[in-house]
Every structure is written in C-alpha cells, then in structure tokens.
Amino acid sequence: MRKQGSVIQWNADEGLGLIRSPQTAAFIRFHLRDYKGPLPIQVGQPVEFEEIVVGGRGPQALQVKDRPADIYFKSDVKVATTMDELLPAGPRVQRRSRPPSWLERWHPWPELGLVGVWLLMWLTGIGLGRFPWVVLVGLALLNVVALFAYWRDKHAAQNGDWRVQESVLHGFALLGGWPGAWFAQSVLHHKTRKPSFQLVFKATIALHCLALLAWLIWPPFSRLP
C-alpha cells in the first residue's frame, strides 16, 4: 500500500531526507536514489511512497514520487485546476520551466582571481629558480586527484558507500590542490553547506598561500638550494 506525506527535511549534500506521514508515527527516511520525481527536492513538497522497515533503522521510503498538493473548496465554488487560477488577477510573473543550471548559479570571479594570484606566485618562484618547472605538472595532477576525491565522496554519500575522510580532502587543499577542490565544491554542490568544513577549508587555503609567499620572499628560504 502506497502512503502519502510531505518532505520535512532535505540535505542536498548528503542526498538524504525525512518524510512525515499521517499514516506513520515516526519520521520516514529516504535517499535520493529512491526518489523518482523532478529536482530539486523542496521542504514541504508532497510525496507518495512505499514504506519498508529496516532493522534497527526505522521506516524507510522507497519509490518516492512527487504528487500535486490536494486542494479542497466548498461545493459551490469552482475547483481550481491550475496555479494560474489560484493567483489573483493582475500581471503574471513568468515562471522558470526548469531550475537554473550550476553554470547559471556560478559566480566564480573572486575565486578565479585568487587562483590567478596563486599561479603567478608559482610562476614567479620558477622564474627565480626556487622551484623546478615540473612542479606545475605535480600541481595539475594533485588538483585532478582532489577533484576526483570530491566526486567520489559525493557519489558515496548518495549511495551509502564508504566516504572519503574530511582530513584527506583538507590535506589535498593544504598541499596545493585547493583550486580543484573549490571547483569540485562549486560544480558538485558538495560540502558547501557545512560551516565547519568550509572554515577549515579556507584555513588550509590561507596556510598554503602564506607558506608559498614565505618561500618566495623570506630571506632564510631564499638561501636554500
């Protein structure tokens, strides 16, 4: 028997949410992989689903589908069948037929400026003989690995697999993979809503850039081979 309810909590980063249903006393957990409706999922969205009980974990929803909200009127009033009939007369606001893409929501100019300064420092160090030119190859590979690690962690969060430890993700950023990590966060929308993670992530960027700057301008470092 399919049940009905509404979404009361949704974590887009983890791909997990809770449903409240008058047919079940406890909240029902559901995962993005079990959702069959349009995206993005909104809090308060009415849904219907099949319920199972997983041992020790409580009720869980499967085959979760979006459903239109039930609208009731008195019998002598015309039933509204569209949203336009519910809106008052006057100018209509054009609604988007789809949610904006990540590229439309992306405003990367401050971060790209920081990446440009960071690359300039590395090129300056190579020009001064502080670093060999092959360091650029290592940095490129490190950023690709960091991007892959974020993708793997996002995929694991959505499918209930083993996660990549946050200390590993921060380690990539501290070593110089922060541009790839930042790009992965922006595109995948992963780890962007966790304040504690973002605080440490920004601290790793600051430490990395300060260490790089010190290596370039501090006299004791300039005398190292």
WODA-V655950 format. One record per pair of residues at least 24 apart in sequence whose ideal C-beta (glycine too) atoms are under 10 Angstrom apart, sorted by the first residue. I is the first residue (numbers start at 1). J is the second residue. Records with the same first field share a line. If there is no record, write none. Layout:
# WODA-V655950
I=J  J
This chain:
# WODA-V655950
1=50  51
2=48  49  50  51  63  65  67
3=28  47  48  49  50  51  59  61
4=46  47  48  49  67  70
5=30  45  46  47  48  49  51  61  64  67
6=42  43  44  45  46  47  67  69
7=35  41  42  43  44  45  46  47  61  64  66
8=43  44  45
9=43
10=35  40  41  42  43  44  45
11=41  157  193  194
12=39  40  41  189  190  192  193
13=153  154  157  158  185  188  189  190  191  192  193  194  197
14=154  157  158  163  190  193  194
15=41  154  155  156  157  158  159  160
16=157  158  160
17=41  43  45  47  61  64
18=43  61
19=45  46  47  48  49  51  59  60  61  64
21=47  48  49  51  59  61
23=51
24=51  53  58  59  61
25=59
26=53  58  59
27=58  59
28=52  53  58  59  60  61  62  64
29=54  57  58  59  60  61
30=59  60  61  62  63  64
31=60  61  62  64  157  158  159  160
32=64  157  158  159
33=62  64  158  159  160
34=60  61  62  63  64  65
35=61  62  63  64  65  66
36=62  63  64  65  66
37=64  65  66  67
38=65  66  98  99
39=66  98  99
40=99  189
41=66
42=66
44=69
45=69
46=70
102=186  187  188  189
103=186  187
105=186  189
106=183  186  187
107=186
108=182  183  186
111=178  179  182  183  185  186  205
112=179  182  183
114=178  179  182  205  209
115=178  179  182  183
117=209  213
118=176  178  179  205  208  209  212  213
119=179
121=209  212  213  215  216  217
122=176  212  216
124=212  213  216  217
125=212  213  215  216
128=216  222
129=222  225
130=212  215  216  221  222  224  225
131=212  215  216
135=176
138=175  176
139=175  176  177  179  180
140=177  179  180
141=177  180
142=172  173  175  176  177  178  179  180  181
143=172  173  175  176  177  178  179  180  181  182  183  184
144=177  180
145=172  175  177  180
146=171  172  173  175  176  177  178  179  180  181  182  183  184
147=172  177  179  180  181  182  183  184  185  187  188
148=172  180  184
149=177  180  181  184
150=177  180  181  182  183  184  185  187  188  190  191
151=184  187  188  190
153=184  188  190  191
154=184  185  187  188  189  190  191
155=188  190
157=190  191
158=190
166=191  194  196  197  200  201
167=200
169=197  200  201  204
170=197  200  201  203  204
171=204
172=204
173=200  201  202  203  204  205  207  208
174=200  201  203  204  205  207  208  211
175=204  208
176=205  208  209  211  212
177=204  208
178=202  204  205  206  208  209
179=205
181=205
